[in-house]
């Protein structure tokens, strides 16, 4: 007799139940919050960094600051290992 090597799914399990994992739900919610943040902060702002002054949307300035912080944090934690 041939045996089925595929694992059985639990009763009530649906393809959508396998797709919506906690990590994917969290990523989806964060993506929606980021889009709301971007659309609420589209006005331009002046930023002065030592001598030059630039005008850019507020969300770009905050995103750049966040990315710089993220990369510095990753660099410092990687260096300690």
N, C-alpha and C positions, 0 to 999 in steps of 0.2 A: 504494500500500500504506500502511496506517495504521501508525504507529509507537506503541509503548507508551511513554508519557511517565513512567510510574512507575519509580523506580529499583529495580534488582533487589537482593534480599537475598543476602548471602553464604550459601554452602551451610552447613547446620548451624545457621543462625540460627533461633531460636524466638521466639515472642511474649514468653515469660518472660525470654529473654536480653536483649531490648530494654527490659524493665521494670526489671530489677535492674541499674541502673548503679552505679558505685562511689560516687557521691554518695548515692544512695538507700540503699545497704547501710550506709554510714556513719551516715546519719540514723536508720535502723532500729536499729542497734546502740546509738547514743547514747540513743535513746528507751527501749530496754530497760534500759540502765544507770541512767537517771534513775528509772524505775519501781522498780527494785530499791532504789535509794538512798532513795526516798520510803517504801517499805514497811519498810525497816530502821530508819528514824529517825522513828517516829511518836510517841515519847514527848514530853511537854511539858517545856519548859525555861523558866526565869525569865531575863528579859533586862532589864537596867537601863540606860536611856539618860538620863544626867544625873539627873533627878529621878524620872520615872515608872518604874514597874516593871510589865512585862507578862509574861504567860505565854502561850506559843504553842508549837506543835510545832517541833521542831528543824529539820525540812526547810523549813518556811516561813521561818524566820529565815535559813537559809543561802541559800535561793532569793532572798529579798529582797536580801541582801548581794551575791549574784552579779549580779542584775539592775541594781543601782545601779552596780556596777563596769562592767558592760557598757555602760550608757548613758553613763557618764562617759568611758569609753574612746572610744565612738563620737563623742561631742561634741568631745573634744579632738582626735581625728584629723581630724574634719570641719573644725574651726576652723583647722587649720594649712594647709589647701589653699587 
